[in-house]
Amino acid sequence: MSGVAALLFLLAMSPSQNRMTDTGGPGIVPFELTGGQHRADEIMAEWGADGKDAARESLWIDFGFLVAYGTFLTLALRAARDAAAKRGWRRLEVLGAAAVWFGALAAGFDALENACLLLTLGGAGAAAPLMATIFAAAKFLFLAGAIVYLLAALAAWLLDRRPTARTT
């Protein structure tokens, strides 16, 4: 259900994303990674009022998206770690002890990033876009880690298709 919800939230953000790019400015990801006030001001100027409104809309919808993808990734990572334990894949099991947190951490950093971007759109000052970039980088790092772990678990499963031991 959380995976379906994530897809639905992603689709819900699409119109606001299109409105941002229709202004001639970039989408939301370059805004997440501005690195500072100067570039954030440039993007907001390119967007104009309609693009800024679209960015706000996208960010508010993203709060639902991050809950959904954070839940989905956490459950998927736990399932992969548990499968590794049942199959005796010690390295994946040990790595999974940390990896199970990656989805929740990514979602948490995404929420902090969104808050900073909303403050930036409201004219909060130079710290907000810089903090948004730092939080976005952390989010992408944990998302990448989650994906790598899930792909490694999938590869291990495909290479080792023996039946799991049943416990009674």
Buried (B, 14 or more C-beta within 10 A) or exposed (E): EBBEBBBEBBEBBEEBBEBBBEBEBBBBEEBBBBBBBEBBBEBBEEBEEEBBBBBBBBBEBBBBBBBBBBBBBBBBBBBBBEBBBEBEBEEBBEBBEEBBBBBBBBBBBBBBBBBBBBBBBEEBEEEBBBBBBBBBBBBBBBBEBBEEBBEBBEEBBEEEEEEEEEEE
